[in-house]
C-alpha cells in the first residue's frame, strides 16, 4: 500500500480486501457510476483512496437497508461529486441509523483484510476494550458493524488506549444526555398533546411509534452535522490561540 500526501493509495486488490468485497464488484460499481474512476499511476495502474473506501462503506449500508441496485444508484447520483471522506461517513452514519445494528460474525483473517495489515493480540485487545468486538469460544469474533471501521482506523492513530477510552466516555455521556433530553421534548411536546387529542386506539399509538422511527435518521443527521461544525470551531479557536503571537509580558 503506497502513500501520497499522507493518504493511502490502494490497488484494486487492496481496496477490495479493505472493503470486504471482490475485485469484480468494484469494477461493476465503477461501470454503473457508483465509484469514481481510480487515479492512474505508472504503467497505468489504477490507485484508489479513502474516498473510494468510504463510498463502498456507504453502498454496503444502503444494501443492508434493503435498497435495490437501482435505488442505490439514484441515491449516489444525487450526492455532490466533491464529497469528502468525512461527508460520506456522515451519510453512512445516517443510513446506519435507519435499522438497528446486528452483531457481525467475522474471523481474524477477515478482520486483517479489513485493516489492511496483520493484527496483533494487542490490537485485538484494544478493539475489545473499545467494545468493537468480542471473541467467541471457537476463536472467531462478534463485531459491532457500526464501530468496526472506526475501531480499525483508530488502531493506526498515535493515540493511547486510555485517550481513546476517555474520548469514548465523553461521547457516550453527552450522547445519553442528548438522547434523554430529546426524548423528554418529544414526549412532552408531541406525544403528550397527541394523546390528549386522540384516543388510546392501538392504531393511533402505532402511528406515533412510526413517527418516532422516521424521526431517528433526521435527528442523527442533525446531531452529526452540529457536532462536526462545533468540533471544527473548537479546533479552530484552540489552534488559533496556540499560534497567536505572545506579547512581551505573556
N, C-alpha and C positions, 0 to 999 in steps of 0.2 A: 504493500500500500504506500503510494507516494504522497508527498505533502506539497502544497503550494499556497503561499501566504498563510501558513498555519492551518489550512483546511485540508482534510484528507481527499486524495484523488484516487478513486476506486476504479478498477477494471470492472467489466460487466460481471465476471465471475465473483469478484469480491463484493460487489453490490448485491448480487443475488444471495450470497451467503449471509450478509449482514441483515438483509430484509426478510430472509426466510422464504424466498420464492425461487423459482427456477429461472435460468437464463432465458428460456423460451418465453416465459411470462413477461419478463422485462421487454423483450423485443416486441412481443404482441402489444403491450401497453404503449410502446413507442409508436407503432403503426397506427394505433387508434387515437393518438394525440393526448394520451393520459400522462405521458412523461415527455419532458423536453429532450431534444437530442443531446448526446454527450459532446464534450469538447474533444476535438481530435488532436492527438499529440503526435510524437514522432512515429513514423511508419503507419500513420493514420489509425492508431489505436485509440479507441474511444475511452474517455475518462469521465467518471461521474462524481458528484459532490454531495454534500449534506442535504441540499435541496431535493435531490432525487430520492434520497433515503426518506426524508420527511414526507414527500409526496406518496411514496409507496406505503408508508405507515397510514396515511390518510385514506388511501384506497382500501387498505385492509380493514380499517374501521367501518367504512361505508359498506363493505361486503358483509361484515359481522352484523350490521344493522339490517341486512336483507335486501339492499338495493340491487337492482339488476345492473348489468353492464351498461345498458343504455342510460339508466338513471345516473350512474356514476359519471358517465361521460358528460351528461348535461350539467352535473354539479361541478365537475372540474373545469368545464369550458367557461363557467361563469366566474371563476377565480381570476383575479388580475395576474398577468404574466410575470410581474416583478415581485410576487410574494416572497418574502424572506423565509428562511428555515423556521424562525420564531413564529411568523404569521401562520405558516402551515401547521405548526404544533398547536396553535390556538384553535384552528379549525378542527384538528383531530380531537382536542380536549372537549370541544362542544359536541362533536359527533359521538364520542365515547360516553357522554353523559346521557345519551338517549336510552341506553339499556344498561342494566346492572352488569358489572364485570363478573365473569365466571373464572375460577382458577384454571390455569393452563398447565397441562401436564407436559413436561419437557425433560430432555436428557442433557447431560453435561456437554455432549458433542453439539447439540442444537444451541445451547447457550453460548458456546465458544464460537459457533458460526455467526450468531447474532452480534457477539462482542468484537469479532474480527481478530481474535487472539486467544491463546490458551488462558484459562482462568485457574489461578492458584487456589489453594484451600483458604488463604486469607481473603481472596476476592469473594469466594462463596460465603464466608462468614460475614463479610461486610454487607453483602446483598441480603443475607438473612437478618442481620441487625437492623437493616432499613425496612424490614417487612416486605421485601421484594419477592422472596421465595422461601419455601420450607423444603427440607429434604425428606423424601419418602423412605420407608424402611428398605426398599429394593434399590436405593441409590439414585433414583430419578428425583425430579423436583416438581413442586407445585408452585407456579409463578403467578404473580398478580400482573395481568396483561397491561393494566393501566400504568404500572410503575416499572415494568421490566426495562423498557427502553431508557427511561430516566436513570434507573439504577446502574445500568451498564455504562452509560455515559459518565456518570459520577465517578466510576472507578478510575477513569483516566484523568480526573482533575487533581491538582495538587492540594487536596483538602484532607484533613484528618477525619477519621470516622466520628470523633467527638464533635467536630464542627458541623458535619453533615447532620448528625442526630440532633444537635442543638437547633439548627435551622429547621429541621423537620418538626420539632416540638413547637417552635414558634408558629409555623404554618398551621399545624393541627389545632393549636389553641385558638388562634384567630378564626380558623375555618369553623370550628364548633360554635364560637361566639356569634359569628355572622349567620350561620345556619339557624341558630336558636332565635336570633332577633328577627330574621326574615320570616321564620315560621310563625313567630308571635304576630308580626304585622299581617301576614296572610290570614291567620286565624281570627284576628280582631277586626280587620278592615274588610275582608272578603267573605270568609266562611261564616262569621257571626251574623252580619247583615243578611246574607243569603238564607240562612236558616230561619231568620225572623220573617222573611218574606214568603218562603216556601214551606211546604210540609216536609215531614220526615220520610217521604216516599223514597224507597230504595233507589229508584231510577234517578231521582234528583241528587241523592248522595253520590251515586256513581258518576254523575256529571261533574260534580266538584272534584272528585278524585282524578278524573280525566284532565280537568283544567290544571290541577296541580302538576300532573305528569308532564303536560305540554309546556308548562312554565319552566321546568327544570333546565332544559338546554338554554333558554333565554337568560335565566339567572346566571348559569355558568359562564356564558359568553360575556355578560356584563361584568361579572367578578374578575374574569381573566383579563379583560381589557382594562378595567380600572386598576388592577394590580400592576399590570405591565406599565401603565402610564405613571403610576405612583412610584414604582421602583426606578424607572428612568429618571424621574425628577429628583428622587432622593440621591441617586448616584451622581447626578449632575451637580447638585448642591454640595455633596460631600467632597467630590474631587476638585470642584472649583475652589472650595475653601482650603483644601490641602495645597493647591497650586498657587494660591493668592500670594503676591509679594508681601513679605514681612517688613513691618516698619522697624525703625532703629530700636525702639523700645520694646518690640514684640518678640 
